[in-house]
Amino acid sequence: MFAYLAPVLLLVGSNLFMTLAWYGHLKFTDKPLVLVIFVSWGIALLEYCLAVPANRIGHTVYSAAELKTIQEVITLSVFAAFSVVYLKEALTLNHVVGFGLIFAGAVVIFRGPF
């Protein structure tokens, strides 16, 4: 059970850090770009410290394609919440439909083969 759940939890944590590293600086446009790059790089290091073990552990029970699919679904979920809560941006129907189609792709990955 650990090998199935741990990668998912680690990837959630990893994606929280990565989303913060990639998009958190958008609220600090008055800061020098070089500073933002180095701060983001430091945050991204924490992301890697979670993502690498997630994939190492996860590959014992998931294929690489399944791990990537899990990561993408988590990324979209974390990003959607982050953009609404932190960036105060609205999710439109286009976003919801697009994310839904990607989720449908994930279902195909895990329910195959056809």
Protein Blocks (a to p, Z undefined) as FASTA:
>chain_A
ZZmmmmmmmmmmmmmmmmmmmmmmmmmmmbcfklmmmmmmmmmmmmmmmmmmmmmmmmmm
pcfklmmmmmmmmmmmmmmmmmmmmnopacdfklmmmmmmmmmmmmmmmmmcZZ
